[in-house]
Amino acid sequence: MLCRVCEVLCEIELKYFNTGPAVSFNVECCSAGWMYHCVESLGEKNQRESVAIHCLQKSIEADPKSGQSLYLLGRCYASIGKVHDAFIAYRNSVEKSEGNADTWCSIG
């Protein structure tokens, strides 16, 4: 499954490399990451979370100011018990988009 995700990310990268804005690449990676986090039929949870985290990290690389990607990354980390990493992702999300109530609620 990880190989297929790498293929999908490569397709997305080729689609936007020198032809489209980084924001579109960011959105597609963010969407793919959240899909792997949520859709149980895509495989075993730990494997899905690993793929989701990878996709969300690619999204953040493409657009470091994406508070949404950082928030979703925090949700993925929290779901696998990486509380410290989740907190850092949430905190970075707050710095990018202070008005996101979901992030504030996740921090507690």
N, C-alpha and C positions, 0 to 999 in steps of 0.2 A: 504494500500500500504506500509506503514512504516513497518508493520509486515513482509511482503514479503521481504523487503530489509534486515531486521534483519536476516531473514532465509538465504538469499544469503550470507550475511557477515559471518554468522556462518558456512555455508558450505565452504566458502573460508578459514576461520580460521582453521577448521578441516582438510582441505586439506593440509595446510602448517604447522600445528602445529607439531613441532619436525620432520618434514619430508622434508620440503623444505625451501629455503632461504626466508628471510624476504622481499627481493627485489621482488620476485614473488607475494607475498601477497600485497605488496605496489602497484605494477602495476595493479593487478586486482581491488583493491579498488579504485585506481585513475581512472581507466577506467569506473568502475560502477558509480562513482561520476560524471564524465563528461557526461556520457550517460544520467543520470537523469537531469542534467543541460540543455542538448540540445534537448532531444526528447520530444516534446510537447504531444505526445499521451500517455505518462506515467502518466498524471494527471495534476492537477491544478498547476500553476507556484510556488506559495508559498510552497506547499507541496513538489514538486519536488526539489526545492532549499534546503529545510530542509534536505531531504534525501541526496542530492548531497554533502552538507556541511558535514554531518555526515560521509559519505563514504570517503571524502577527508581527514577529520581529522583522520580517522582510518589509511589511507594511510600514513599520516605524522607520526603517532605514530609508525608505522612499520618501517619507514625509515625517520628519522628527517632531513636527508640531501637532501631530494627530492625537488629540486627547482621547478620541474614541478608541483608537487602536491600543493605546496604553491602558485604558480602562478595561477593555476586553482581555488584554494580556493579563491584567491583574485577576480577572475572574478565572482565567485558565489556571494560573498559579494557585489561587485559593482552592480550586476544586481538587488539586492533587496534594494539598497540604503544605505547599511552599508559601507559608504565611508572610515571611519576611520579603520574599520576592514580590508577592502580591501587594504588600504595603508600598513598596518602592514604586511599582508600576502605577498604583492608585495615586500616590503623591505626585509623581511626574504628570499624570493626567490632570490633576487639579491645577498644576502650574500652567498647563496648556489651555484648559477650558474650565475656569473656576465655577461656572454656572451649572455644571453637570451634577444634579442632585443624586443620581445613581452612584457616582463616584464617592460623594460625601457619605452616603449611607453605607457603602461598602467599607469605608475606612472606620466608621463607627463613631 
